[in-house]
Amino acid sequence: MNDAASRTPGDGTPGDGSPSRRSVLGTSLGVAGAGLGLGALGTGTASASAATPPAEAAAEAPRRQGMTMVGVPFERRSTVRVGIVGLGNRGGSMIDLFLAQPACRVVAVCDPVRAKAEQAAAKVVKAGQPAPAIYASGEDDYENLCKRGDIDFVYVATPWDFHFEMAKTAMLNGKHVGVECPVAMRLDELWELVNLSERTRRHCMQLENCCYGKNEMRVLRMAHAGKFGDLLHAAGAYNHDLRGLMFDPDYYEGPWRRLWHTRLRGDLYPNHGFGPTANYMDINRGDRAVSIVSVGSPALGLAEYRKEHMPPGDPSWKETYIESDRTISLVQTAKGRVIRLEHDVSTPHPYSRINSLGGTRGVFEDYPARIYIEPDHTNDQWADFGKYAAEFDHWLWKEHANPPGGHGGMDYLLVFRLIQCMRLGLVPDFDVYDAAVWTAPVPLSHLSVKAKGAPMQIPDFTRGEWKKSRPGMDSAKPTA
């Protein structure tokens, strides 16, 4: 991949660069503590004064380079032409859901592993579509895919290291782009994506599938109907034991995900928890995430797992892990509400995104789903959340009662709704400002943990537009 700035090996401290992306994907990489520079926090450039405290720098918005993308609809079209970049575990399964949409055509596929690209192309043909163009000539070939004139939307499902450059390249070539989470790893990159979206008039979306979860959408509609009263607090997480997968040489394309645990100390994957809870609180649509405080436990889990499962001489023995096994963050909003975020992929733990919302009239908690709200419930006993399905399930779930695909159907509904919005020329359910806010805890939680829980300001990526109420995930069913 093309790097915007020179990168050099570091010691895990932000500011000293990162290894080349080619080496990150190589399974032989064993440099301990390779660092990723966070860049100039919040300035949109790489040249902010090092004397500026991180919290103050993060709050500084660069000069707007175009009109806001708030409320900007897609161009209406009869067929949505898609290019898919990255065909590993995620992209290789998501292509099936794009092919399941009658108004979607997969025009091109890209992966440096030619066998994966060819397998994806065979799926396209089997679905009855023309054979897509294949881009598999090295790790920069995605640039040629983005230059095509017959693509409307680029879907990026690659390792995190590539997300920023690929989203940037897509927009610069006139394409709308959707990226798996997180959308970027640095605050200056987040600002650049916001600026590019505004300047190019192309949407840059964090394709957060958990926003389309059945429980999440029901809670969202109940919150908007006032069932929880005035909202006070929420919680979301990504607590998922990934130790076996991160040390599996065949699951990921190289050790890229595990290597992030040698670079950052905070919440590496906040989006699954932050996206839905931000929607409940109408973040960027009447409220704003203002600051974050993060603390982290010692980093012991991956080293202990390696000791028990990896043979002597394995490249992983050269790695030094600094990522906290459990990170806990508190996000304060402009209205004084609190969102708690957790991240833990390094210790034994049943899967949980927590997914909780509380207000002056009651509370919902997930895993397992349960609810207690007044005046419906009494005696301090949890009640059946399913009783609210008929009244409050989102129209997407009523229209698609048993959607295909992974993660309980939320993946399918994400793709269905994306293609629907593009086909009908609707405003997307979320935009570049949401992508930036949901991802900002990645660099900011690292800085907060490193500073022993010091608060970090979250930039106002909307530049004041958050004060205006507007629709989001709780969308009306189109009449067309």
Secondary structure, 3 states (H helix, E strand, C coil): CCCCCCCCCCCCCCCCCCCCHHHHHCCCCCCCCCCCCCCCCCCCCCCCCCCCCHHHHHHCCCCCCCCCCCCCCCCCCCCEEEEEECCCHHHHHHHHHHHCCCCEEEEEEECCCHHHHHHHHHHHHHCCCCCCEEECCCCCCHHHHHCCCCCCEEEECCCHHHHHHHHHHHHHCCCEEEECCCCCCCHHHHHHHHHHHHHHCCCEEECCHHHHCHHHHHHHHHHHCCCCCCEEEEEEEEECCCHHHHCCCCCCCCCHHHHHHHCCCCCCCCHHHHHHHHHHCCECCCECEEEEEEEECCCCHHHHHHHHHCCCCCHHHHCCCCCCCCEEEEEEECCCCEEEEEEECCCCCCCECCCEEEECCEEEECCCCEEEECCCCCCCCCECHHHHHHHHCCHHHHHCCCCCCCHHHHHHHHHHHHHHHHHHCCCCCCCHHHHHHHHCHHHHHHHHHHCCCCCEECCCCCCCHHHCCCCCCCCCCCCC
